[in-house]
Amino acid sequence: MSLQEMRQHFVGIRNALKGKSKEEKLEIFEDVAFMKRWVRAVTTVLKYWDNLLKKMKQ
């Protein structure tokens, strides 16, 4: 799987979570602290990949 494909999967997961209520998210993650860390980590990775892909295109 390429970095671009992996990025697309993470974006899809993040977007799916944005559409869920807090209760639904808690049901999925079962731990608020873990859920918040996971979302922050995914956002950080996506920003990193976006910057990396931009540099590769230059």
Secondary structure, 3 states (H helix, E strand, C coil): CCHHHHHHHHHHHHHHHHCCCHHHHHHHHCCHHHHHHHHHHHHHHHHHHHHHHHHHHC
